[in-house]
Amino acid sequence: MEKSRIVKSGYSKIALKYHRQRGKYPNIKLISRFIRHIPKASRILDLGCGAGVPISKFLVGNGYQVTGVDFADGMLKLARKNVPGAKFMKMDITNLKFKPNSFDGAVSFYAIIHVPRKKHPKIYKRLHKILRPHAIMLLNASGTNTWEEYTDDYMGVPMFWSFYNPKKTLRIIRNEGFKILWGDVLKLGGEKQFWVLAENKK
Ligand SMILES: C[S@@+](CC[C@H](N)C(=O)[O-])C[C@H]1O[C@@H](n2cnc3c(N)ncnc32)[C@H](O)[C@@H]1O
């Protein structure tokens, strides 16, 4: 099966199960670090928003205008119910259909690691366009090492992961037009992930 179909159908099937355990890893410290850079009422894009909780919900609760995108119907259905104050759209994050300078910030929690890594540069290239100058983005783009293609059982469905190592991930994000403000491996909810905070240079 095509990799993106594994991810899309997998997350649609486990949407409720995933959502029920997601609260264990609220990521509040991280997301608070992000909003310090963004004025209230700004427009924020949540890539691979899942069920909208806790990230989109936290952002709406803090006065931001949030657009969440995801390609799994099961997740979008929950997100619309969980966060009525945000707008949710079905979209593949490797093919973001927004006009230039549409957002003041972007977040992506645990989503880019499910995209075949050769497509990662394309995501940042597009983000560089659709984010306004000096917009801030926060995302996790890698684990501690490198996984070219990895498929395994996840919550009872087949799931796919792919990413470069942190050093290469930083190089790609820089090359696509961002200034790195911070990047570090953090262990959150038992998982070590590489997180990046970056500013759009235009
Ligand atoms: C691990 S979940 C994280 C959801 C949410 N960001 C959170 O923090 O709870 C990953 C989400 O990314 C979505 N996703 C993965 N690849 C995607 C793609 N290429 N386009 C759109 N959504 C994608 C999945 O459908 C899933 O909802």
The ligand as a Gaussian input file, in Angstrom:
#p B3LYP/6-31G(d) Opt

LIG

0 1
 C        0.287000      11.419000      15.739000
 S       -1.074000      12.270000      15.083000
 C       -0.874000      13.867000      15.849000
 C       -2.119000      14.675000      15.820000
 C       -2.016000      16.044000      16.511000
 N       -1.042000      16.906000      15.861000
 C       -1.686000      15.891000      17.952000
 O       -0.671000      16.444000      18.388000
 O       -2.448000      15.212000      18.652000
 C       -0.553000      12.600000      13.423000
 C       -1.609000      13.259000      12.585000
 O       -1.016000      13.712000      11.372000
 C       -1.880000      13.418000      10.302000
 N       -1.072000      13.319000       9.078000
 C        0.002000      12.529000       8.866000
 N        0.470000      12.701000       7.616000
 C       -0.341000      13.635000       7.037000
 C       -0.375000      14.231000       5.745000
 N        0.509000      13.908000       4.790000
 N       -1.337000      15.145000       5.486000
 C       -2.258000      15.479000       6.436000
 N       -2.275000      14.936000       7.672000
 C       -1.322000      14.025000       7.966000
 C       -2.546000      12.120000      10.702000
 O       -3.746000      11.907000      10.009000
 C       -2.736000      12.317000      12.199000
 O       -3.979000      12.917000      12.490000

